[in-house]
Amino acid sequence: MRLEGNVWKFGDDVDTDVIIPARYLNSTSPEELALHCMEDADAAFSQKVKQGDILVAGKNFGCGSSREHAPISIKAAGISCVVAESFARIFYRNAINIGLPILESPEAAKEAEEGDQFVIEVETGLIQNVTKGKSYSSTPFPEFMQELINAGGLISYVKRRIMNA
């Protein structure tokens, strides 16, 4: 899977309350959640982000509560991938479960600036910052996790498996 998009940059320790504020957790609609994605960090984020853009952050992205609303809001807002120095483990698993590619690359995250153009090869873990002319490596997902992401998440994966059984 090849992803291309503009970078939206955030810092360290972005918690799930920043990703999707708790006041919106009564909604399960991805479209509704997308309207409020990252609004406490950037009130106009949902109006500015374009389909396919890439969110880049520092250390411990997605810390805090284990709510699945956080990666759902990011994906529904149009973000195709999150690149960070590191992820909170529960966010990491929730992202995979909903089919949102996430890659850990401290170098790419540190050197990226908002507005940079990234090209990402999810299968190999290659991250290219086209704006800066630099390439970075990240550990690619194991084959099974790539299948989950390519299927659009765990539920879609299981449905396909059941239908093909």
N, C-alpha and C positions, 0 to 999 in steps of 0.2 A: 504494500500500500504506500503510495507516494502522496505526501501532503505538502501543500504550499500555502503560505499565508504571511500576513504581517504580524509582527510581535506586539503583544500587550504585556508590559513589564510590571511586576509587583515584587515586593521585598520578601524578607524572611518571616516565618511564623504566621502566615496568612491562615487564619482559622476558619472553620466552617461557618461561623457567625458572620464573618466578613464575606465569604463566598455567597452565602444566601442567608440574610438576616432572619433570626428566629421568628420575627413577626409575620413572615410569609409561609411558615411551615404548615399552616392549615390547608394549603393548596397542594394537590398532587399533580396538577397540570404542568407538564414540562414547558409549555408555552408561557404560562403565567410565571413560573419560576425564572424563566429566561429574562423576563422583563426586569427582574430585581437582582440578577446576577452581579455581584461585585459592587452594588450600588453604594455601600457604605465606604468603599475605598475610592470609587469614581462614580458619582451620581449619574453620569451620562454614558457609562460603559455600554449598556445594552443598546443604546441608539447608535453608538460609534462602531461597535464590533461588526465585522462582515463574516459571512459564511466562509469557513476555511481558515480563519485567523488562528494564531497560536498564542497561547498564554505562557509566559515565562516567569518563573519566580525563583526565590532564593531557597533557603533551607526550611525543612519541616512544613511544606505546603500541605494544607488540608488537616492541620492539627485540630484538636477540639473534639466535639461530639462526633459520633459515628454516623450521622445522618446521611442517607443516600441522596437526599435532596441536593447536596453540594455538587457532586459530579453531574447529576442530571441537569442542574441549572446551567452549568458550564457548557455541556454538550448541546443543550437546547438553544443556548445563545448563539451557537454557530462555531464555537471553538472546536477545531479538529484535533488538537493535541495539546497537552500540557508538558512543558519541559521545565524541570526544576533541579536545584542542587540536590534536594532530597524530599521525600514525601512521608507524611504520617502513614503508618502501615494500614490503618483501617480505611483511609481515603484511597490508598493505592488499590486495595482489594475492591472497594466499591466502584472505583473507576473502571476496572477490568470487567466487573459484573454488569455494568451498563454499556460496555463497548466503547469507552473513551480511552484512546491511546495516551499513555503517559510515559515519559522517558526521563531518567535521571542522568544529568550531565552537568556537573559543577562548572566546568569551563564554559560551556555554551551559555549557561544561565548567567554567570558572572559577566561575560563579555557582551551579551546581547543588550541592545538598547531599544526602547519603544520605537516602533516604526520600521525596524530592520525587517528584511524579507528572509524567511526561513524556508528551506526545502528539506523535508524529512522522509527518509526511507524507513518505515516502521519495521519491516522484516529484518533489516540489517543493523538498525540502531544508528545509522548515519544521519547526522544533523549538519546541514550546510547553512551558514549565514551568508547568503548571497550578497548582501549589502557590504559586509566586511571582507568577503572573499576567503572565509575560513571554514574549515570542516572540523567536526567533533564526533567522537564516538560515545555511544551509550550501549549498555548491555541490552541486546534485543530480548524480547519475550521468548520464553520457551514455545515450541510449536503449539501446544494445547492452548496456551493463553492467546496466541495469535489467532487461533481458530475462534475463540470466544469474541475477540475484538472484531474480526472480520464478519462474524455473524450478527454483530450489533449488540452483543451482550449475552449473558448467561441464559436468559429466558428464550431469546431467539435461537440460541444454539440448541437448547434442549428441545424446543418445538421442532426444529429441523431434524434432529436425531430421531425423535418419535415418529415423524412423518415418513422418514426413510427407513424405518425398521421393518 
